[in-house]
Amino acid sequence: LPSGPDVKKRVYTNGPEWPEAKVGKMSGDEMFQKIFAELGETDPETVKKYSHIVRCVGRGVDPKLLKLIDNLKERGIRVGLLSNYDTDLREILAFHNALNIFDPLLNSAELGVAKPDHGAYEKMLESLDFTKAEAHQVVFIDDKPRNTLSAQEFGIPHCVVYTGIDQCVEDVLKIVDGGDSK
């Protein structure tokens, strides 16, 4: 397989294919096939295997995150996912037995709009059966500050920038238990 900085740059840091893949104009498989064809690997099975290793096997779901989700659900709080990802998100979550823990599960590739576009937050509220006036009932978590800022500009006041699981748990529980967001 091709390796080195070119592969890491294209695969791990969102190469030029990513804008199309994250809004569903290109599948995850198509993205990897394009990247690897340009790097000299054209066998579809080899590319698919490498894609699976990178996207599924190389990642996991943090047990502390699962504990937070369970804690919130025990309190009667819905936990959804709004992700900027390509068409393979559901397959990856299924691989980690995490497909059914989110309600709703929204993927930018399926929505046709990605964060930080306000349309993504609008679709999220709609899927929660919330009006924009009820956005204060949502706690939005994202690892990209531009997405939390955009969510706040849209009207979601409770936002947490994820910098690590312990910080995230602390900040979310503070909001849920009546404190403020950072």
N, CA and C of each residue as an Amber inpcrd file, in Angstrom:
protein
   546
   0.8370000  -1.1990000   0.0000000   0.0000000   0.0000000   0.0000000
   0.8690000   1.2450000   0.0000000   0.3870000   2.3160000  -0.6140000
   1.1120000   3.5740000  -0.5150000   1.1650000   4.0010000   0.9490000
   2.2560000   4.5930000   1.3410000   2.3720000   5.0550000   2.7230000
   3.1700000   6.3420000   2.7510000   3.3220000   6.8630000   3.9420000
   4.1070000   8.0680000   4.1160000   3.2450000   9.2920000   4.3060000
   3.8890000  10.4570000   4.2710000   3.1870000  11.7020000   4.5890000
   2.0400000  12.0260000   3.6410000   2.1560000  11.6390000   2.3440000
   1.0670000  11.9360000   1.4050000  -0.2200000  11.2220000   1.7970000
  -0.0990000   9.9540000   2.1820000  -1.2710000   9.1850000   2.5820000
  -1.8630000   9.7780000   3.8550000  -1.0330000  10.0170000   4.8540000
  -1.5360000  10.5720000   6.1210000  -2.2140000  11.9090000   5.8960000
  -1.6090000  12.7470000   5.0850000  -2.1940000  14.0660000   4.8170000
  -3.5620000  13.9260000   4.1710000  -3.6660000  13.0800000   3.1720000
  -4.9210000  12.9370000   2.4330000  -5.9800000  12.2050000   3.2320000
  -5.6030000  11.1570000   3.9610000  -6.5730000  10.3210000   4.6530000
  -6.9410000  10.8860000   6.0160000  -5.9680000  11.3660000   6.7560000
  -6.2150000  11.7710000   8.1380000  -6.5060000  13.2470000   8.3130000
  -6.1440000  14.0780000   7.3790000  -6.3480000  15.5120000   7.5810000
  -7.2900000  16.1130000   6.5510000  -8.1940000  15.3070000   6.0680000
  -9.2470000  15.8060000   5.1860000  -8.6890000  16.4730000   3.9360000
  -8.2700000  15.6570000   2.9950000  -7.7410000  16.1430000   1.7300000
  -8.8090000  16.8300000   0.9040000  -8.4840000  17.1630000  -0.3350000
  -9.4070000  17.9390000  -1.1670000 -10.7060000  17.2030000  -1.5110000
 -10.7480000  15.8870000  -1.3150000 -11.9790000  15.1260000  -1.5770000
 -13.0140000  15.2980000  -0.4670000 -12.5630000  15.6720000   0.7060000
 -13.4280000  15.6930000   1.8800000 -14.6610000  16.5900000   1.7430000
 -14.5500000  17.8050000   1.2250000 -15.7610000  18.6370000   1.1220000
 -16.9110000  17.9550000   0.3720000 -16.6000000  17.1830000  -0.6680000
 -17.6540000  16.4680000  -1.4020000 -18.1410000  15.2480000  -0.6350000
 -17.2170000  14.5370000   0.0060000 -17.5890000  13.3150000   0.7260000
 -18.4760000  13.6180000   1.9260000 -18.1970000  14.6990000   2.6410000
 -18.9530000  14.9660000   3.8680000 -20.3700000  15.4550000   3.6220000
 -20.7010000  15.7980000   2.3820000 -22.0870000  16.1720000   2.0790000
 -22.7350000  15.1860000   1.1110000 -22.1280000  13.9980000   0.9770000
 -22.7510000  12.9260000   0.2280000 -22.5910000  12.9810000  -1.2810000
 -21.7530000  13.8640000  -1.7970000 -21.5390000  13.9320000  -3.2410000
 -20.5380000  12.8880000  -3.7060000 -19.8820000  12.2340000  -2.7450000
 -18.9140000  11.1810000  -3.0240000 -18.9600000  10.2350000  -1.8250000
 -18.9990000   8.9300000  -2.0700000 -19.0260000   7.9770000  -0.9500000
 -17.6460000   7.8730000  -0.3190000 -17.6050000   7.2870000   0.8700000
 -16.3220000   7.0440000   1.5230000 -15.4270000   6.1710000   0.6800000
 -16.0060000   5.1270000   0.0830000 -15.2200000   4.2460000  -0.7860000
 -14.6770000   5.0080000  -1.9900000 -15.5130000   5.8420000  -2.5920000
 -15.0540000   6.6310000  -3.7470000 -13.9250000   7.5700000  -3.3470000
 -14.0280000   8.1580000  -2.1610000 -12.9870000   9.0550000  -1.6870000
 -11.6580000   8.3020000  -1.5600000 -11.6970000   7.1460000  -0.8940000
 -10.4670000   6.3710000  -0.7200000  -9.9280000   5.8950000  -2.0610000
 -10.8070000   5.4740000  -2.9740000 -10.3470000   5.0140000  -4.2900000
  -9.6470000   6.1450000  -5.0440000 -10.1860000   7.3330000  -4.9580000
  -9.5710000   8.4760000  -5.6380000  -8.2110000   8.7960000  -5.0240000
  -8.1560000   8.8340000  -3.7110000  -6.8930000   9.1350000  -3.0300000
  -5.8300000   8.1170000  -3.4240000  -6.1800000   6.8380000  -3.3080000
  -5.1720000   5.8040000  -3.5560000  -4.8230000   5.6700000  -5.0360000
  -5.7600000   5.9500000  -5.9300000  -5.4320000   5.9260000  -7.3640000
  -4.3710000   6.9810000  -7.6620000  -4.5290000   8.1530000  -7.0620000
  -3.5450000   9.2110000  -7.2730000  -2.1940000   8.8600000  -6.6520000
  -2.2060000   7.9800000  -5.6600000  -0.9640000   7.5660000  -5.0020000
  -0.4190000   6.2580000  -5.5740000  -1.0840000   5.7330000  -6.6190000
  -0.5540000   4.5730000  -7.3070000  -1.1950000   3.2330000  -6.9930000
  -2.2010000   3.1820000  -6.1360000  -2.8690000   1.9140000  -5.7990000
  -4.2630000   1.9450000  -6.3880000  -4.5560000   1.0080000  -7.2920000
  -5.8480000   1.0340000  -7.9740000  -6.7110000  -0.2010000  -7.7200000
  -6.2080000  -1.2060000  -7.0240000  -6.9960000  -2.4010000  -6.7660000
  -8.1070000  -2.0690000  -5.7660000  -9.3810000  -2.1450000  -6.1720000
 -10.4950000  -1.7500000  -5.2980000 -10.5470000  -2.5410000  -3.9870000
 -10.2390000  -3.8360000  -4.0380000 -10.2800000  -4.6420000  -2.8050000
  -9.2070000  -4.2190000  -1.8200000  -8.0200000  -3.9290000  -2.3110000
  -6.9300000  -3.4620000  -1.4500000  -7.3060000  -2.1330000  -0.8040000
  -7.8570000  -1.2400000  -1.6040000  -8.2630000   0.0660000  -1.0840000
  -9.3570000  -0.0890000  -0.0390000 -10.3320000  -0.9420000  -0.3030000
 -11.4340000  -1.1500000   0.6450000 -10.9150000  -1.7240000   1.9620000
 -10.0020000  -2.6880000   1.8880000  -9.4300000  -3.2670000   3.1150000
  -8.6870000  -2.2110000   3.9120000  -7.8820000  -1.3930000   3.2210000
  -7.1370000  -0.3490000   3.9190000  -8.1090000   0.6590000   4.5390000
  -9.1300000   1.0280000   3.7960000 -10.1340000   1.9580000   4.2980000
 -10.7680000   1.4150000   5.5760000 -11.1130000   0.1450000   5.5700000
 -11.7260000  -0.4820000   6.7410000 -10.7810000  -0.4440000   7.9420000
  -9.5150000  -0.7420000   7.7170000  -8.5340000  -0.7090000   8.8090000
  -8.4300000   0.6940000   9.3850000  -8.3030000   1.6790000   8.5220000
  -8.1450000   3.0650000   8.9700000  -9.3880000   3.5530000   9.6920000
 -10.5590000   3.2500000   9.1500000 -11.7760000   3.8630000   9.6380000
 -12.4630000   3.0820000  10.7410000 -12.3000000   1.7910000  10.7960000
 -13.0090000   0.9850000  11.8000000 -12.0700000   0.4340000  12.8590000
 -11.1110000  -0.3490000  12.4290000 -10.2470000  -1.0390000  13.3740000
  -9.3860000  -0.0580000  14.1480000  -8.9490000   1.0060000  13.4950000
  -8.0520000   1.9640000  14.1300000  -8.7190000   2.9120000  15.1000000
 -10.0100000   2.8170000  15.2590000 -10.7430000   3.7150000  16.1580000
 -11.5910000   2.8990000  17.1060000 -11.9730000   3.5010000  18.1730000
 -12.8610000   2.8490000  19.1190000 -13.7940000   3.8710000  19.7360000
 -14.6880000   3.4040000  20.5630000 -15.5930000   4.2900000  21.2810000
 -15.1240000   4.3220000  22.7280000 -14.8610000   5.5050000  23.2260000
 -14.3470000   5.6750000  24.5810000 -15.3790000   5.1870000  25.5960000
 -14.9840000   4.2760000  26.5040000 -15.9300000   3.7800000  27.5160000
 -16.4970000   4.9000000  28.3950000 -15.7270000   5.9450000  28.6310000
 -16.2340000   7.0690000  29.4260000 -17.3480000   7.8000000  28.6820000
 -17.2450000   7.8480000  27.3590000 -18.3030000   8.4600000  26.5610000
 -19.5750000   7.6240000  26.6460000 -19.4140000   6.3230000  26.5600000
 -20.5790000   5.4340000  26.6820000 -21.2280000   5.5780000  28.0550000
 -20.4160000   5.7290000  29.0980000 -20.9480000   5.9150000  30.4550000
 -21.7230000   7.2350000  30.5450000 -21.1980000   8.3040000  29.9310000
 -21.9060000   9.5870000  29.9200000 -23.2420000   9.4390000  29.1990000
 -23.2330000   8.7840000  28.0500000 -24.4720000   8.5920000  27.2860000
 -25.4850000   7.8090000  28.1130000 -25.0450000   6.7400000  28.7680000
 -25.9390000   5.9640000  29.6350000 -26.4920000   6.8290000  30.7590000
 -25.6380000   7.6430000  31.3780000 -26.0480000   8.5370000  32.4660000
 -27.1380000   9.4830000  31.9820000 -26.9370000  10.0800000  30.8200000
 -27.9130000  11.0280000  30.2860000 -29.2220000  10.3340000  29.9380000
 -29.1340000   9.1610000  29.3390000 -30.3520000   8.4240000  28.9880000
 -31.1260000   8.0030000  30.2290000 -30.4240000   7.6190000  31.2990000
 -31.0980000   7.2600000  32.5520000 -31.8690000   8.4420000  33.1200000
 -31.4570000   9.6510000  32.8070000 -32.1400000  10.8660000  33.2550000
 -33.2790000  11.2450000  32.3090000 -33.4810000  10.4420000  31.2600000
 -34.5320000  10.7320000  30.2930000 -34.1120000  11.7230000  29.2250000
 -32.8180000  11.9160000  29.0500000 -32.2950000  12.8610000  28.0680000
 -31.9400000  12.1160000  26.7840000 -32.4480000  12.6080000  25.6710000
 -32.1040000  12.0230000  24.3710000 -30.6790000  12.4170000  24.0120000
 -29.9670000  11.4860000  23.4210000 -28.5980000  11.7350000  22.9920000
 -28.5300000  11.4720000  21.4900000 -28.2870000  12.5340000  20.7530000
 -28.1970000  12.4130000  19.3030000 -26.7750000  12.6330000  18.8260000
 -26.5830000  12.3900000  17.5590000 -25.2840000  12.6100000  16.9300000
 -25.4970000  13.3880000  15.6470000 -24.7990000  14.4920000  15.5060000
 -24.7470000  15.2680000  14.2800000 -23.2880000  15.2630000  13.8580000
 -22.9770000  14.4910000  12.8370000 -21.5860000  14.2890000  12.4550000
 -21.3230000  14.7250000  11.0280000 -20.2000000  15.3840000  10.8340000
 -19.6950000  15.6360000   9.4900000 -18.8800000  14.4070000   9.1140000
 -19.5110000  13.5290000   8.3500000 -18.8090000  12.3180000   7.9450000
 -19.3170000  11.8830000   6.5880000 -18.6140000  10.9520000   5.9810000
 -19.0400000  10.4740000   4.6690000 -20.0640000   9.3530000   4.8280000
 -20.3680000   8.6930000   3.7410000 -21.4380000   7.7020000   3.7090000
 -21.1540000   6.4460000   4.5300000 -19.9720000   6.2940000   5.0660000
 -19.6090000   5.0890000   5.8170000 -19.8500000   5.1980000   7.3240000
 -20.3890000   6.3020000   7.8040000 -20.5430000   6.4990000   9.2480000
 -21.3300000   5.3720000   9.9150000 -22.4560000   5.0040000   9.3770000
 -23.2820000   3.9660000  10.0000000 -22.5390000   2.6260000  10.0470000
 -21.7890000   2.3040000   9.0110000 -21.0030000   1.0680000   8.9960000
 -19.9430000   1.0890000  10.1030000 -19.3000000   2.2220000  10.2880000
 -18.2680000   2.3460000  11.3150000 -18.8860000   2.2290000  12.7050000
 -19.9920000   2.9160000  12.9280000 -20.6630000   2.8220000  14.2320000
 -21.1520000   1.3970000  14.4930000 -21.6680000   0.7350000  13.4840000
 -22.1170000  -0.6610000  13.6330000 -20.9370000  -1.5620000  13.9960000
 -19.7950000  -1.3420000  13.3840000 -18.5960000  -2.1390000  13.6800000
 -18.2570000  -2.0570000  15.1680000 -18.4920000  -0.8890000  15.7780000
 -18.1820000  -0.6710000  17.1930000 -19.4070000  -0.8650000  18.1010000
 -20.4490000  -1.4890000  17.5760000 -21.6870000  -1.7060000  18.3350000
 -22.2370000  -0.4030000  18.9200000 -22.1270000   0.6590000  18.1700000
 -22.5720000   1.9620000  18.6520000 -23.6130000   2.6030000  17.7280000
 -24.1620000   1.8370000  16.8330000 -25.1060000   2.3890000  15.8650000
 -26.4140000   2.8320000  16.5110000 -26.8720000   2.1030000  17.4940000
 -28.1940000   2.3550000  18.0650000 -28.1850000   3.1700000  19.3480000
 -27.0560000   3.7810000  19.6990000 -27.0340000   4.5420000  20.9500000
 -27.4670000   5.9930000  20.7530000 -27.5860000   6.4300000  19.5040000
 -27.9420000   7.8200000  19.2340000 -29.3460000   7.9210000  18.6560000
 -30.0960000   8.9150000  19.1440000 -31.4350000   9.1810000  18.6500000
 -31.6690000  10.6930000  18.6980000 -31.5140000  11.3470000  17.6070000
 -31.3160000  10.8770000  16.2420000 -29.8280000  10.6990000  15.9040000
 -29.5960000  10.0530000  14.7850000 -28.2620000   9.9100000  14.2120000
 -28.2810000  10.6440000  12.8770000 -27.6140000  11.7860000  12.8390000
 -27.5980000  12.6160000  11.6360000 -26.1870000  12.6900000  11.0840000
 -26.0840000  12.4440000   9.8030000 -24.7960000  12.4310000   9.1330000
 -24.8420000  13.4390000   7.9880000 -23.8460000  14.3090000   7.9390000
 -23.8300000  15.3530000   6.9130000 -23.9360000  14.7900000   5.4950000
 -23.3400000  13.6170000   5.2600000 -23.4100000  13.0270000   3.9180000
 -24.8390000  12.6500000   3.5470000 -25.6530000  12.3170000   4.5310000
 -27.0550000  11.9910000   4.2850000 -27.9200000  13.2520000   4.2450000
 -27.5430000  14.2560000   5.0390000 -28.3130000  15.5000000   5.0970000
 -28.0570000  16.3910000   3.8840000 -26.8450000  16.2970000   3.3270000
 -26.4640000  17.1760000   2.2290000 -25.9900000  18.5390000   2.6880000
 -25.7850000  18.6870000   3.9860000 -25.2880000  19.9380000   4.5630000
 -24.4300000  19.5780000   5.7710000 -23.3420000  20.3210000   5.9560000
 -22.3920000  20.0080000   7.0210000 -22.2030000  21.1990000   7.9530000
 -21.8320000  20.8920000   9.1920000 -21.4460000  21.9410000  10.1280000
 -20.2110000  22.6320000   9.5580000 -20.0390000  23.8910000   9.6810000
 -20.7780000  24.8410000  10.5200000 -21.9660000  25.5240000   9.8410000
 -22.4260000  25.0380000   8.7100000 -23.5920000  25.6150000   8.0440000
 -24.7980000  25.5340000   8.9810000 -25.4850000  26.6420000   9.1480000
 -26.6460000  26.6750000  10.0510000 -27.7240000  25.6880000   9.6530000
 -27.7610000  25.3010000   8.3830000 -28.7390000  24.3150000   7.9380000
 -28.5890000  22.9830000   8.6470000 -27.3790000  22.6230000   9.0360000
 -27.1580000  21.3670000   9.7660000 -27.8160000  21.4280000  11.1440000
 -27.6970000  22.5670000  11.8140000 -28.3010000  22.7050000  13.1540000
 -29.8270000  22.7570000  13.0440000 -30.3060000  23.3770000  11.9880000
 -31.7520000  23.4280000  11.7510000 -32.3150000  22.0170000  11.5690000
 -31.6180000  21.2010000  10.7810000 -32.0660000  19.8200000  10.5620000
 -31.9820000  19.0130000  11.8630000 -30.9740000  19.3070000  12.6860000
 -30.8490000  18.6250000  13.9640000 -32.0590000  18.9460000  14.8580000
 -32.4060000  20.2270000  14.9600000 -33.5620000  20.6080000  15.7780000
 -34.8410000  19.9650000  15.2540000 -35.0140000  19.9560000  13.9330000
 -36.1970000  19.3300000  13.3390000 -36.2770000  17.8530000  13.7200000
 -35.1500000  17.1620000  13.6820000 -35.1540000  15.7270000  13.9890000
 -35.4230000  15.4710000  15.4680000 -35.1690000  16.4620000  16.3000000
 -35.4790000  16.3590000  17.7280000 -36.9020000  16.8220000  18.0340000
 -37.6150000  17.2720000  16.9970000 -38.9450000  17.8690000  17.1410000
 -38.9190000  19.1110000  18.0160000 -37.8460000  19.8910000  17.8680000
 -37.6970000  21.1640000  18.5760000 -37.8210000  22.2990000  17.5770000
 -38.4180000  23.3860000  18.0280000 -38.3880000  24.6140000  17.2510000
 -37.0980000  25.3470000  17.6030000 -36.7950000  26.3600000  16.8390000
 -35.5900000  27.1430000  17.1490000 -35.7200000  27.7990000  18.5290000
 -36.9470000  28.1310000  18.9220000 -37.1750000  28.7210000  20.2430000
 -36.8630000  27.7390000  21.3740000 -36.8300000  26.4420000  21.0460000
 -36.5210000  25.4180000  22.0580000 -35.0610000  24.9790000  22.0250000
 -34.2320000  25.6740000  21.2560000 -32.8230000  25.3030000  21.1090000
 -32.0630000  25.3500000  22.4280000 -32.5800000  26.0890000  23.4000000
 -31.9200000  26.1520000  24.7130000 -31.9580000  24.8020000  25.4390000
 -32.7680000  23.8630000  24.9570000 -32.8460000  22.5330000  25.5650000
 -31.7660000  21.5810000  25.0420000 -30.9650000  22.0530000  24.0910000
 -29.9400000  21.2250000  23.4630000 -28.5740000  21.5600000  24.0540000
 -27.7800000  20.5310000  24.2910000 -26.3650000  20.7030000  24.6110000
 -25.6100000  20.1840000  23.3920000 -24.8670000  21.0670000  22.7680000
 -24.1500000  20.7230000  21.5400000 -22.6630000  20.5720000  21.8600000
 -22.0880000  19.4400000  21.4790000 -20.6790000  19.1400000  21.7270000
 -19.9920000  18.9530000  20.3830000 -18.8260000  19.5630000  20.2310000
 -18.0650000  19.3810000  19.0010000 -16.5910000  19.6140000  19.3130000
 -15.7320000  18.9350000  18.5680000 -14.3020000  19.1110000  18.7920000
 -13.7230000  20.2780000  17.9930000 -14.5420000  20.9290000  17.2150000
 -14.0860000  22.0660000  16.4230000 -14.7620000  23.3420000  16.9350000
 -13.9800000  24.2680000  17.4810000 -14.5650000  25.5090000  17.9980000
 -15.4150000  26.2570000  16.9750000 -15.0580000  26.1850000  15.6840000
 -15.8620000  26.9010000  14.6740000 -17.2800000  26.3430000  14.6170000
 -17.4530000  25.0590000  14.9320000 -18.7930000  24.4680000  14.9020000
 -19.6040000  24.8680000  16.1290000 -18.9660000  24.9440000  17.2950000
 -19.7160000  25.3680000  18.4840000 -20.0620000  26.8550000  18.3870000
 -19.1530000  27.6510000  17.8320000 -19.4390000  29.0720000  17.6430000
 -20.6120000  29.2510000  16.6790000 -20.6030000  28.4980000  15.5970000
 -21.6910000  28.5760000  14.6290000 -23.0200000  28.1380000  15.2550000
 -22.9760000  27.0860000  16.0690000 -24.1890000  26.6180000  16.7510000
 -24.7290000  27.7050000  17.6810000 -23.8280000  28.3910000  18.3870000
 -24.2690000  29.4790000  19.2630000 -24.8530000  30.6290000  18.4500000
 -24.2090000  30.9580000  17.3330000 -24.7410000  32.0140000  16.4660000
 -26.1230000  31.6290000  15.9330000 -26.3300000  30.3490000  15.6930000
 -27.6210000  29.8540000  15.2120000 -28.6960000  29.9710000  16.2940000
 -28.2850000  29.8880000  17.5600000 -29.2460000  30.0080000  18.6630000
 -29.2020000  28.8900000  19.6790000 -28.1840000  28.0480000  19.6260000
 -28.0140000  26.9800000  20.6140000 -27.0320000  27.4950000  21.6610000
 -27.5210000  27.8890000  22.8460000 -26.6370000  28.5490000  23.8050000
 -25.6730000  27.6160000  24.5470000 -26.0450000  26.3690000  24.7160000
 -25.2290000  25.4520000  25.5090000 -24.3260000  24.6200000  24.6070000
 -23.0910000  25.0610000  24.4890000 -22.1330000  24.3840000  23.6130000
 -20.8690000  24.0440000  24.3940000 -20.3160000  22.8900000  24.0810000
 -19.0860000  22.4240000  24.7100000 -18.0930000  22.1050000  23.6060000
 -16.9000000  22.6860000  23.7080000 -15.8140000  22.3180000  22.8020000
 -15.1080000  21.1280000  23.4290000 -15.1460000  20.0060000  22.7360000
 -14.5330000  18.7690000  23.2240000 -13.0160000  18.8610000  23.0720000
 -12.3230000  18.8010000  24.2050000 -10.8530000  18.7550000  24.1830000
 -10.3440000  17.4710000  24.8150000 -11.2360000  16.7240000  25.4300000
 -10.9020000  15.4520000  26.0600000 -12.1330000  14.9280000  26.7750000
 -12.1690000  13.6270000  26.9830000 -13.3800000  13.0210000  27.5390000
 -13.6850000  13.4990000  28.9570000 -12.6900000  13.6150000  29.8170000
 -12.9590000  14.0400000  31.1950000 -13.5340000  15.4580000  31.2310000
 -12.9570000  16.3610000  30.4530000 -13.4550000  17.7310000  30.3690000
 -14.8690000  17.7390000  29.8170000 -15.1330000  16.9200000  28.8060000
 -16.4530000  16.8770000  28.1810000 -17.5120000  16.4130000  29.1830000
 -17.2260000  15.3300000  29.8770000 -18.1720000  14.8090000  30.8760000
 -18.4670000  15.8850000  31.9120000 -17.4220000  16.5220000  32.4190000
 -17.5930000  17.5560000  33.4410000 -18.4520000  18.7140000  32.9230000
 -18.1430000  19.2040000  31.7270000 -18.8820000  20.3410000  31.1770000
 -20.3380000  19.9950000  30.8780000 -20.5810000  18.8180000  30.3050000
 -21.9540000  18.4160000  29.9870000 -22.7670000  18.2630000  31.2600000
 -22.2260000  17.5770000  32.2490000 -22.9720000  17.3730000  33.4920000
 -23.2200000  18.7080000  34.2100000 -22.2930000  19.6180000  34.1090000
 -22.4980000  20.9460000  34.7060000 -23.6940000  21.6370000  34.0600000
 -23.7970000  21.5630000  32.7490000 -24.9320000  22.1790000  32.0460000
 -26.2300000  21.4590000  32.4040000 -26.2200000  20.1610000  32.3440000
 -27.4250000  19.3570000  32.5940000 -27.9110000  19.5300000  34.0370000
 -26.9510000  19.6790000  34.9450000 -27.3050000  19.8130000  36.3550000
 -27.6050000  21.2590000  36.7540000 -27.6630000  22.1640000  35.7650000
 -28.0950000  23.5260000  36.0440000 -27.0100000  24.5670000  36.0340000
 -25.7890000  24.1980000  35.6860000 -24.7140000  25.1930000  35.5770000
 -24.7430000  25.8060000  34.1980000 -23.6910000  26.4620000  33.8600000
 -23.5640000  27.1040000  32.5530000 -22.5260000  26.3950000  31.7120000
 -22.5720000  26.6780000  30.4060000 -21.5110000  26.1790000  29.5210000
 -20.3050000  27.0740000  29.6810000 -19.1720000  26.5890000  29.1970000
 -17.9370000  27.3970000  29.2690000 -18.0310000  28.5600000  28.3380000
